Amino acid sequence: MVTDNWEVAIFTRLNELAERHGLSPFDFSASLNRDGKGHSMLIFHVVPNEEVPTERFTRLLAGLGITDDDTLHIEGTDEQIYDTLTWAIQNAPRPPQRGR
């Protein structure tokens, strides 16, 4: 498996979105499946763990338009997936500001 800059960009956005929802990248797993013809699927894999904040993960998915537990993915071109993640970040809660 070869990782390219588009894949890195998508996962960087995903991790940023997770952080906005108070999640660590280690609270869940996601993979990017590509068919080689321009179609990709970002698939979320929930890691069963008592410490994973399920409510936060559910909000992250809802921000991406995923509301059905049977459909834990978004699909399109790499650029469409990237744009969807960027849009979700823009609409996600802002982290609290730290005082000096």
Backbone atoms as SQL, in Angstrom:
CREATE TABLE atoms (id INTEGER PRIMARY KEY, chain TEXT, resi INTEGER, resn TEXT, atom TEXT, x REAL, y REAL, z REAL);
INSERT INTO atoms VALUES
  (1, 'A', 1, 'MET', 'N', 0.835, -1.174, 0.000),
  (2, 'A', 1, 'MET', 'CA', 0.000, 0.000, 0.000),
  (3, 'A', 1, 'MET', 'C', 0.884, 1.243, 0.000),
  (4, 'A', 2, 'VAL', 'N', 0.622, 2.154, -0.897),
  (5, 'A', 2, 'VAL', 'CA', 1.376, 3.396, -1.007),
  (6, 'A', 2, 'VAL', 'C', 0.496, 4.540, -0.501),
  (7, 'A', 3, 'THR', 'N', 1.063, 5.369, 0.357),
  (8, 'A', 3, 'THR', 'CA', 0.355, 6.538, 0.849),
  (9, 'A', 3, 'THR', 'C', 0.806, 7.742, 0.044),
  (10, 'A', 4, 'ASP', 'N', -0.152, 8.528, -0.437),
  (11, 'A', 4, 'ASP', 'CA', 0.204, 9.731, -1.184),
  (12, 'A', 4, 'ASP', 'C', -0.258, 10.969, -0.420),
  (13, 'A', 5, 'ASN', 'N', 0.043, 12.141, -0.947),
  (14, 'A', 5, 'ASN', 'CA', -0.275, 13.377, -0.235),
  (15, 'A', 5, 'ASN', 'C', -1.772, 13.601, -0.080),
  (16, 'A', 6, 'TRP', 'N', -2.597, 13.115, -1.007),
  (17, 'A', 6, 'TRP', 'CA', -4.042, 13.263, -0.858),
  (18, 'A', 6, 'TRP', 'C', -4.545, 12.469, 0.338),
  (19, 'A', 7, 'GLU', 'N', -4.040, 11.265, 0.477),
  (20, 'A', 7, 'GLU', 'CA', -4.449, 10.431, 1.604),
  (21, 'A', 7, 'GLU', 'C', -4.035, 11.082, 2.924),
  (22, 'A', 8, 'VAL', 'N', -2.821, 11.602, 2.970),
  (23, 'A', 8, 'VAL', 'CA', -2.335, 12.293, 4.166),
  (24, 'A', 8, 'VAL', 'C', -3.217, 13.514, 4.449),
  (25, 'A', 9, 'ALA', 'N', -3.571, 14.270, 3.416),
  (26, 'A', 9, 'ALA', 'CA', -4.415, 15.456, 3.588),
  (27, 'A', 9, 'ALA', 'C', -5.776, 15.082, 4.166),
  (28, 'A', 10, 'ILE', 'N', -6.369, 14.018, 3.675),
  (29, 'A', 10, 'ILE', 'CA', -7.673, 13.570, 4.168),
  (30, 'A', 10, 'ILE', 'C', -7.576, 13.170, 5.636),
  (31, 'A', 11, 'PHE', 'N', -6.567, 12.385, 5.987),
  (32, 'A', 11, 'PHE', 'CA', -6.447, 11.946, 7.377),
  (33, 'A', 11, 'PHE', 'C', -6.051, 13.089, 8.310),
  (34, 'A', 12, 'THR', 'N', -5.305, 14.059, 7.803),
  (35, 'A', 12, 'THR', 'CA', -4.982, 15.237, 8.612),
  (36, 'A', 12, 'THR', 'C', -6.254, 16.000, 8.940),
  (37, 'A', 13, 'ARG', 'N', -7.114, 16.198, 7.950),
  (38, 'A', 13, 'ARG', 'CA', -8.403, 16.861, 8.181),
  (39, 'A', 13, 'ARG', 'C', -9.262, 16.053, 9.148),
  (40, 'A', 14, 'LEU', 'N', -9.288, 14.749, 8.973),
  (41, 'A', 14, 'LEU', 'CA', -10.087, 13.903, 9.859),
  (42, 'A', 14, 'LEU', 'C', -9.612, 14.029, 11.303),
  (43, 'A', 15, 'ASN', 'N', -8.318, 14.022, 11.516),
  (44, 'A', 15, 'ASN', 'CA', -7.792, 14.155, 12.875),
  (45, 'A', 15, 'ASN', 'C', -8.104, 15.528, 13.460),
  (46, 'A', 16, 'GLU', 'N', -8.067, 16.566, 12.626),
  (47, 'A', 16, 'GLU', 'CA', -8.432, 17.907, 13.080),
  (48, 'A', 16, 'GLU', 'C', -9.903, 17.948, 13.488),
  (49, 'A', 17, 'LEU', 'N', -10.753, 17.319, 12.701),
  (50, 'A', 17, 'LEU', 'CA', -12.176, 17.257, 13.025),
  (51, 'A', 17, 'LEU', 'C', -12.396, 16.490, 14.329),
  (52, 'A', 18, 'ALA', 'N', -11.699, 15.388, 14.495),
  (53, 'A', 18, 'ALA', 'CA', -11.819, 14.600, 15.725),
  (54, 'A', 18, 'ALA', 'C', -11.437, 15.443, 16.939),
  (55, 'A', 19, 'GLU', 'N', -10.356, 16.193, 16.802),
  (56, 'A', 19, 'GLU', 'CA', -9.904, 17.044, 17.907),
  (57, 'A', 19, 'GLU', 'C', -10.965, 18.083, 18.265),
  (58, 'A', 20, 'ARG', 'N', -11.626, 18.633, 17.257),
  (59, 'A', 20, 'ARG', 'CA', -12.685, 19.619, 17.500),
  (60, 'A', 20, 'ARG', 'C', -13.820, 19.026, 18.330),
  (61, 'A', 21, 'HIS', 'N', -13.998, 17.721, 18.203),
  (62, 'A', 21, 'HIS', 'CA', -15.064, 17.037, 18.948),
  (63, 'A', 21, 'HIS', 'C', -14.549, 16.405, 20.238),
  (64, 'A', 22, 'GLY', 'N', -13.323, 16.733, 20.605),
  (65, 'A', 22, 'GLY', 'CA', -12.769, 16.217, 21.856),
  (66, 'A', 22, 'GLY', 'C', -12.336, 14.770, 21.785),
  (67, 'A', 23, 'LEU', 'N', -12.030, 14.306, 20.586),
  (68, 'A', 23, 'LEU', 'CA', -11.604, 12.919, 20.384),
  (69, 'A', 23, 'LEU', 'C', -10.127, 12.853, 20.036),
  (70, 'A', 24, 'SER', 'N', -9.516, 11.776, 20.404),
  (71, 'A', 24, 'SER', 'CA', -8.151, 11.473, 20.020),
  (72, 'A', 24, 'SER', 'C', -8.200, 10.601, 18.765),
  (73, 'A', 25, 'PRO', 'N', -7.185, 10.663, 17.927),
  (74, 'A', 25, 'PRO', 'CA', -7.154, 9.750, 16.780),
  (75, 'A', 25, 'PRO', 'C', -7.143, 8.274, 17.206),
  (76, 'A', 26, 'PHE', 'N', -6.847, 8.025, 18.458),
  (77, 'A', 26, 'PHE', 'CA', -6.812, 6.644, 18.958),
  (78, 'A', 26, 'PHE', 'C', -8.159, 6.193, 19.507),
  (79, 'A', 27, 'ASP', 'N', -9.175, 7.072, 19.466),
  (80, 'A', 27, 'ASP', 'CA', -10.512, 6.717, 19.937),
  (81, 'A', 27, 'ASP', 'C', -11.314, 5.973, 18.880),
  (82, 'A', 28, 'PHE', 'N', -10.864, 5.992, 17.648),
  (83, 'A', 28, 'PHE', 'CA', -11.563, 5.318, 16.555),
  (84, 'A', 28, 'PHE', 'C', -10.547, 5.018, 15.462),
  (85, 'A', 29, 'SER', 'N', -10.987, 4.303, 14.468),
  (86, 'A', 29, 'SER', 'CA', -10.121, 3.990, 13.339),
  (87, 'A', 29, 'SER', 'C', -10.882, 4.301, 12.055),
  (88, 'A', 30, 'ALA', 'N', -10.165, 4.740, 11.056),
  (89, 'A', 30, 'ALA', 'CA', -10.768, 4.998, 9.747),
  (90, 'A', 30, 'ALA', 'C', -9.794, 4.544, 8.673),
  (91, 'A', 31, 'SER', 'N', -10.342, 4.136, 7.560),
  (92, 'A', 31, 'SER', 'CA', -9.501, 3.739, 6.432),
  (93, 'A', 31, 'SER', 'C', -10.055, 4.365, 5.163),
  (94, 'A', 32, 'LEU', 'N', -9.176, 4.557, 4.202),
  (95, 'A', 32, 'LEU', 'CA', -9.566, 5.124, 2.915),
  (96, 'A', 32, 'LEU', 'C', -9.395, 4.045, 1.858),
  (97, 'A', 33, 'ASN', 'N', -10.508, 3.652, 1.280),
  (98, 'A', 33, 'ASN', 'CA', -10.472, 2.660, 0.208),
  (99, 'A', 33, 'ASN', 'C', -10.648, 3.388, -1.116),
  (100, 'A', 34, 'ARG', 'N', -9.757, 3.102, -2.054),
  (101, 'A', 34, 'ARG', 'CA', -9.800, 3.728, -3.370),
  (102, 'A', 34, 'ARG', 'C', -9.910, 2.649, -4.434),
  (103, 'A', 35, 'ASP', 'N', -10.714, 2.920, -5.450),
  (104, 'A', 35, 'ASP', 'CA', -10.899, 1.905, -6.490),
  (105, 'A', 35, 'ASP', 'C', -9.969, 2.091, -7.686),
  (106, 'A', 36, 'GLY', 'N', -9.144, 3.139, -7.668),
  (107, 'A', 36, 'GLY', 'CA', -8.230, 3.382, -8.775),
  (108, 'A', 36, 'GLY', 'C', -8.876, 4.064, -9.968),
  (109, 'A', 37, 'LYS', 'N', -10.180, 4.323, -9.881),
  (110, 'A', 37, 'LYS', 'CA', -10.908, 4.979, -10.968),
  (111, 'A', 37, 'LYS', 'C', -11.459, 6.330, -10.518),
  (112, 'A', 38, 'GLY', 'N', -10.904, 6.873, -9.419),
  (113, 'A', 38, 'GLY', 'CA', -11.337, 8.182, -8.948),
  (114, 'A', 38, 'GLY', 'C', -12.385, 8.155, -7.861),
  (115, 'A', 39, 'HIS', 'N', -12.839, 6.973, -7.466),
  (116, 'A', 39, 'HIS', 'CA', -13.852, 6.858, -6.416),
  (117, 'A', 39, 'HIS', 'C', -13.187, 6.351, -5.141),
  (118, 'A', 40, 'SER', 'N', -13.498, 7.018, -4.033),
  (119, 'A', 40, 'SER', 'CA', -12.924, 6.627, -2.742),
  (120, 'A', 40, 'SER', 'C', -14.020, 6.521, -1.699),
  (121, 'A', 41, 'MET', 'N', -13.704, 5.826, -0.626),
  (122, 'A', 41, 'MET', 'CA', -14.630, 5.673, 0.486),
  (123, 'A', 41, 'MET', 'C', -13.836, 5.778, 1.785),
  (124, 'A', 42, 'LEU', 'N', -14.211, 6.746, 2.633),
  (125, 'A', 42, 'LEU', 'CA', -13.622, 6.888, 3.951),
  (126, 'A', 42, 'LEU', 'C', -14.523, 6.129, 4.910),
  (127, 'A', 43, 'ILE', 'N', -13.996, 5.040, 5.453),
  (128, 'A', 43, 'ILE', 'CA', -14.789, 4.137, 6.288),
  (129, 'A', 43, 'ILE', 'C', -14.353, 4.277, 7.737),
  (130, 'A', 44, 'PHE', 'N', -15.342, 4.455, 8.621),
  (131, 'A', 44, 'PHE', 'CA', -15.071, 4.575, 10.050),
  (132, 'A', 44, 'PHE', 'C', -15.261, 3.226, 10.721),
  (133, 'A', 45, 'HIS', 'N', -14.299, 2.884, 11.570),
  (134, 'A', 45, 'HIS', 'CA', -14.347, 1.646, 12.334),
  (135, 'A', 45, 'HIS', 'C', -14.337, 2.049, 13.804),
  (136, 'A', 46, 'VAL', 'N', -15.404, 1.753, 14.504),
  (137, 'A', 46, 'VAL', 'CA', -15.466, 2.087, 15.919),
  (138, 'A', 46, 'VAL', 'C', -14.664, 1.051, 16.677),
  (139, 'A', 47, 'VAL', 'N', -13.769, 1.520, 17.510),
  (140, 'A', 47, 'VAL', 'CA', -12.967, 0.626, 18.331),
  (141, 'A', 47, 'VAL', 'C', -13.711, 0.441, 19.654),
  (142, 'A', 48, 'PRO', 'N', -14.206, -0.777, 19.934),
  (143, 'A', 48, 'PRO', 'CA', -14.939, -0.970, 21.179),
  (144, 'A', 48, 'PRO', 'C', -14.027, -0.766, 22.391),
  (145, 'A', 49, 'ASN', 'N', -14.336, 0.224, 23.171),
  (146, 'A', 49, 'ASN', 'CA', -13.503, 0.573, 24.312),
  (147, 'A', 49, 'ASN', 'C', -14.347, 1.426, 25.249),
  (148, 'A', 50, 'GLU', 'N', -14.371, 1.089, 26.504),
  (149, 'A', 50, 'GLU', 'CA', -15.185, 1.831, 27.467),
  (150, 'A', 50, 'GLU', 'C', -14.781, 3.294, 27.551),
  (151, 'A', 51, 'GLU', 'N', -13.540, 3.611, 27.217),
  (152, 'A', 51, 'GLU', 'CA', -13.041, 4.971, 27.366),
  (153, 'A', 51, 'GLU', 'C', -13.355, 5.859, 26.166),
  (154, 'A', 52, 'VAL', 'N', -13.860, 5.291, 25.073),
  (155, 'A', 52, 'VAL', 'CA', -14.174, 6.086, 23.889),
  (156, 'A', 52, 'VAL', 'C', -15.455, 6.871, 24.149),
  (157, 'A', 53, 'PRO', 'N', -15.393, 8.191, 24.034),
  (158, 'A', 53, 'PRO', 'CA', -16.581, 9.017, 24.240),
  (159, 'A', 53, 'PRO', 'C', -17.569, 8.840, 23.077),
  (160, 'A', 54, 'THR', 'N', -18.491, 7.905, 23.205),
  (161, 'A', 54, 'THR', 'CA', -19.417, 7.546, 22.131),
  (162, 'A', 54, 'THR', 'C', -20.229, 8.747, 21.662),
  (163, 'A', 55, 'GLU', 'N', -20.675, 9.577, 22.589),
  (164, 'A', 55, 'GLU', 'CA', -21.491, 10.741, 22.224),
  (165, 'A', 55, 'GLU', 'C', -20.698, 11.685, 21.317),
  (166, 'A', 56, 'ARG', 'N', -19.440, 11.878, 21.619),
  (167, 'A', 56, 'ARG', 'CA', -18.598, 12.759, 20.800),
  (168, 'A', 56, 'ARG', 'C', -18.379, 12.179, 19.404),
  (169, 'A', 57, 'PHE', 'N', -18.159, 10.873, 19.348),
  (170, 'A', 57, 'PHE', 'CA', -17.962, 10.218, 18.057),
  (171, 'A', 57, 'PHE', 'C', -19.241, 10.303, 17.223),
  (172, 'A', 58, 'THR', 'N', -20.386, 10.131, 17.871),
  (173, 'A', 58, 'THR', 'CA', -21.671, 10.234, 17.180),
  (174, 'A', 58, 'THR', 'C', -21.860, 11.635, 16.613),
  (175, 'A', 59, 'ARG', 'N', -21.463, 12.667, 17.363),
  (176, 'A', 59, 'ARG', 'CA', -21.562, 14.045, 16.872),
  (177, 'A', 59, 'ARG', 'C', -20.613, 14.276, 15.697),
  (178, 'A', 60, 'LEU', 'N', -19.417, 13.700, 15.754),
  (179, 'A', 60, 'LEU', 'CA', -18.470, 13.814, 14.646),
  (180, 'A', 60, 'LEU', 'C', -19.102, 13.232, 13.380),
  (181, 'A', 61, 'LEU', 'N', -19.664, 12.039, 13.490),
  (182, 'A', 61, 'LEU', 'CA', -20.298, 11.400, 12.333),
  (183, 'A', 61, 'LEU', 'C', -21.477, 12.219, 11.828),
  (184, 'A', 62, 'ALA', 'N', -22.300, 12.725, 12.743),
  (185, 'A', 62, 'ALA', 'CA', -23.460, 13.526, 12.347),
  (186, 'A', 62, 'ALA', 'C', -23.027, 14.778, 11.592),
  (187, 'A', 63, 'GLY', 'N', -21.901, 15.365, 11.999),
  (188, 'A', 63, 'GLY', 'CA', -21.369, 16.527, 11.306),
  (189, 'A', 63, 'GLY', 'C', -20.954, 16.228, 9.871),
  (190, 'A', 64, 'LEU', 'N', -20.735, 14.964, 9.591),
  (191, 'A', 64, 'LEU', 'CA', -20.399, 14.519, 8.238),
  (192, 'A', 64, 'LEU', 'C', -21.622, 14.012, 7.482),
  (193, 'A', 65, 'GLY', 'N', -22.783, 14.076, 8.141),
  (194, 'A', 65, 'GLY', 'CA', -24.013, 13.601, 7.511),
  (195, 'A', 65, 'GLY', 'C', -24.273, 12.125, 7.716),
  (196, 'A', 66, 'ILE', 'N', -23.516, 11.494, 8.603),
  (197, 'A', 66, 'ILE', 'CA', -23.695, 10.066, 8.877),
  (198, 'A', 66, 'ILE', 'C', -24.546, 9.928, 10.132),
  (199, 'A', 67, 'THR', 'N', -25.762, 9.444, 9.959),
  (200, 'A', 67, 'THR', 'CA', -26.656, 9.288, 11.109),
  (201, 'A', 67, 'THR', 'C', -27.127, 7.850, 11.287),
  (202, 'A', 68, 'ASP', 'N', -26.732, 6.993, 10.390),
  (203, 'A', 68, 'ASP', 'CA', -27.152, 5.593, 10.422),
  (204, 'A', 68, 'ASP', 'C', -25.945, 4.720, 10.768),
  (205, 'A', 69, 'ASP', 'N', -26.063, 3.907, 11.821),
  (206, 'A', 69, 'ASP', 'CA', -24.952, 3.049, 12.240),
  (207, 'A', 69, 'ASP', 'C', -24.547, 2.029, 11.179),
  (208, 'A', 70, 'ASP', 'N', -25.424, 1.765, 10.233),
  (209, 'A', 70, 'ASP', 'CA', -25.107, 0.802, 9.176),
  (210, 'A', 70, 'ASP', 'C', -24.310, 1.442, 8.043),
  (211, 'A', 71, 'THR', 'N', -24.240, 2.775, 8.025),
  (212, 'A', 71, 'THR', 'CA', -23.541, 3.486, 6.969),
  (213, 'A', 71, 'THR', 'C', -22.435, 4.326, 7.589),
  (214, 'A', 72, 'LEU', 'N', -21.368, 3.689, 7.986),
  (215, 'A', 72, 'LEU', 'CA', -20.271, 4.397, 8.642),
  (216, 'A', 72, 'LEU', 'C', -19.194, 4.772, 7.634),
  (217, 'A', 73, 'HIS', 'N', -19.609, 5.492, 6.590),
  (218, 'A', 73, 'HIS', 'CA', -18.639, 5.920, 5.580),
  (219, 'A', 73, 'HIS', 'C', -19.145, 7.143, 4.836),
  (220, 'A', 74, 'ILE', 'N', -18.198, 7.834, 4.209),
  (221, 'A', 74, 'ILE', 'CA', -18.533, 8.853, 3.221),
  (222, 'A', 74, 'ILE', 'C', -17.784, 8.480, 1.957),
  (223, 'A', 75, 'GLU', 'N', -18.368, 8.824, 0.822),
  (224, 'A', 75, 'GLU', 'CA', -17.721, 8.434, -0.423),
  (225, 'A', 75, 'GLU', 'C', -17.790, 9.527, -1.464),
  (226, 'A', 76, 'GLY', 'N', -16.922, 9.419, -2.424),
  (227, 'A', 76, 'GLY', 'CA', -16.809, 10.378, -3.516),
  (228, 'A', 76, 'GLY', 'C', -15.382, 10.361, -4.021),
  (229, 'A', 77, 'THR', 'N', -14.987, 11.418, -4.679),
  (230, 'A', 77, 'THR', 'CA', -13.583, 11.535, -5.079),
  (231, 'A', 77, 'THR', 'C', -12.784, 11.939, -3.836),
  (232, 'A', 78, 'ASP', 'N', -11.476, 11.822, -3.906),
  (233, 'A', 78, 'ASP', 'CA', -10.639, 12.265, -2.789),
  (234, 'A', 78, 'ASP', 'C', -10.919, 13.731, -2.471),
  (235, 'A', 79, 'GLU', 'N', -11.061, 14.542, -3.504),
  (236, 'A', 79, 'GLU', 'CA', -11.301, 15.968, -3.306),
  (237, 'A', 79, 'GLU', 'C', -12.653, 16.216, -2.639),
  (238, 'A', 80, 'GLN', 'N', -13.676, 15.466, -3.005),
  (239, 'A', 80, 'GLN', 'CA', -14.991, 15.621, -2.380),
  (240, 'A', 80, 'GLN', 'C', -14.942, 15.223, -0.905),
  (241, 'A', 81, 'ILE', 'N', -14.227, 14.158, -0.593),
  (242, 'A', 81, 'ILE', 'CA', -14.087, 13.734, 0.801),
  (243, 'A', 81, 'ILE', 'C', -13.333, 14.796, 1.595),
  (244, 'A', 82, 'TYR', 'N', -12.267, 15.308, 1.021),
  (245, 'A', 82, 'TYR', 'CA', -11.491, 16.377, 1.662),
  (246, 'A', 82, 'TYR', 'C', -12.374, 17.603, 1.903),
  (247, 'A', 83, 'ASP', 'N', -13.146, 17.992, 0.899),
  (248, 'A', 83, 'ASP', 'CA', -14.037, 19.148, 1.035),
  (249, 'A', 83, 'ASP', 'C', -15.111, 18.914, 2.091),
  (250, 'A', 84, 'THR', 'N', -15.644, 17.713, 2.172),
  (251, 'A', 84, 'THR', 'CA', -16.634, 17.384, 3.187),
  (252, 'A', 84, 'THR', 'C', -16.040, 17.514, 4.578),
  (253, 'A', 85, 'LEU', 'N', -14.823, 17.015, 4.759),
  (254, 'A', 85, 'LEU', 'CA', -14.152, 17.135, 6.056),
  (255, 'A', 85, 'LEU', 'C', -13.867, 18.596, 6.387),
  (256, 'A', 86, 'THR', 'N', -13.447, 19.373, 5.406),
  (257, 'A', 86, 'THR', 'CA', -13.175, 20.795, 5.614),
  (258, 'A', 86, 'THR', 'C', -14.454, 21.515, 6.025),
  (259, 'A', 87, 'TRP', 'N', -15.559, 21.219, 5.363),
  (260, 'A', 87, 'TRP', 'CA', -16.849, 21.818, 5.691),
  (261, 'A', 87, 'TRP', 'C', -17.256, 21.443, 7.117),
  (262, 'A', 88, 'ALA', 'N', -17.076, 20.180, 7.480),
  (263, 'A', 88, 'ALA', 'CA', -17.440, 19.727, 8.826),
  (264, 'A', 88, 'ALA', 'C', -16.587, 20.424, 9.889),
  (265, 'A', 89, 'ILE', 'N', -15.319, 20.669, 9.590),
  (266, 'A', 89, 'ILE', 'CA', -14.445, 21.382, 10.529),
  (267, 'A', 89, 'ILE', 'C', -14.952, 22.806, 10.716),
  (268, 'A', 90, 'GLN', 'N', -15.337, 23.452, 9.639),
  (269, 'A', 90, 'GLN', 'CA', -15.828, 24.825, 9.717),
  (270, 'A', 90, 'GLN', 'C', -17.102, 24.926, 10.552),
  (271, 'A', 91, 'ASN', 'N', -17.868, 23.851, 10.625),
  (272, 'A', 91, 'ASN', 'CA', -19.127, 23.849, 11.371),
  (273, 'A', 91, 'ASN', 'C', -19.029, 23.146, 12.719),
  (274, 'A', 92, 'ALA', 'N', -17.859, 22.647, 13.051),
  (275, 'A', 92, 'ALA', 'CA', -17.656, 21.921, 14.317),
  (276, 'A', 92, 'ALA', 'C', -17.433, 22.915, 15.455),
  (277, 'A', 93, 'PRO', 'N', -17.635, 22.451, 16.686),
  (278, 'A', 93, 'PRO', 'CA', -17.387, 23.334, 17.824),
  (279, 'A', 93, 'PRO', 'C', -15.927, 23.774, 17.869),
  (280, 'A', 94, 'ARG', 'N', -15.723, 24.986, 18.302),
  (281, 'A', 94, 'ARG', 'CA', -14.353, 25.518, 18.446),
  (282, 'A', 94, 'ARG', 'C', -13.813, 25.072, 19.793),
  (283, 'A', 95, 'PRO', 'N', -12.513, 24.752, 19.830),
  (284, 'A', 95, 'PRO', 'CA', -11.920, 24.407, 21.126),
  (285, 'A', 95, 'PRO', 'C', -11.921, 25.630, 22.034),
  (286, 'A', 96, 'PRO', 'N', -12.035, 25.415, 23.347),
  (287, 'A', 96, 'PRO', 'CA', -12.031, 26.565, 24.270),
  (288, 'A', 96, 'PRO', 'C', -10.729, 27.341, 24.177),
  (289, 'A', 97, 'GLN', 'N', -10.847, 28.670, 24.284),
  (290, 'A', 97, 'GLN', 'CA', -9.664, 29.533, 24.280),
  (291, 'A', 97, 'GLN', 'C', -8.962, 29.448, 25.615),
  (292, 'A', 98, 'ARG', 'N', -7.666, 29.356, 25.586),
  (293, 'A', 98, 'ARG', 'CA', -6.894, 29.284, 26.813),
  (294, 'A', 98, 'ARG', 'C', -6.453, 30.686, 27.219),
  (295, 'A', 99, 'GLY', 'N', -6.587, 30.984, 28.497),
  (296, 'A', 99, 'GLY', 'CA', -6.158, 32.280, 28.997),
  (297, 'A', 99, 'GLY', 'C', -4.656, 32.304, 29.206),
  (298, 'A', 100, 'ARG', 'N', -4.135, 33.504, 29.339),
  (299, 'A', 100, 'ARG', 'CA', -2.683, 33.638, 29.566),
  (300, 'A', 100, 'ARG', 'C', -2.378, 33.711, 31.020);
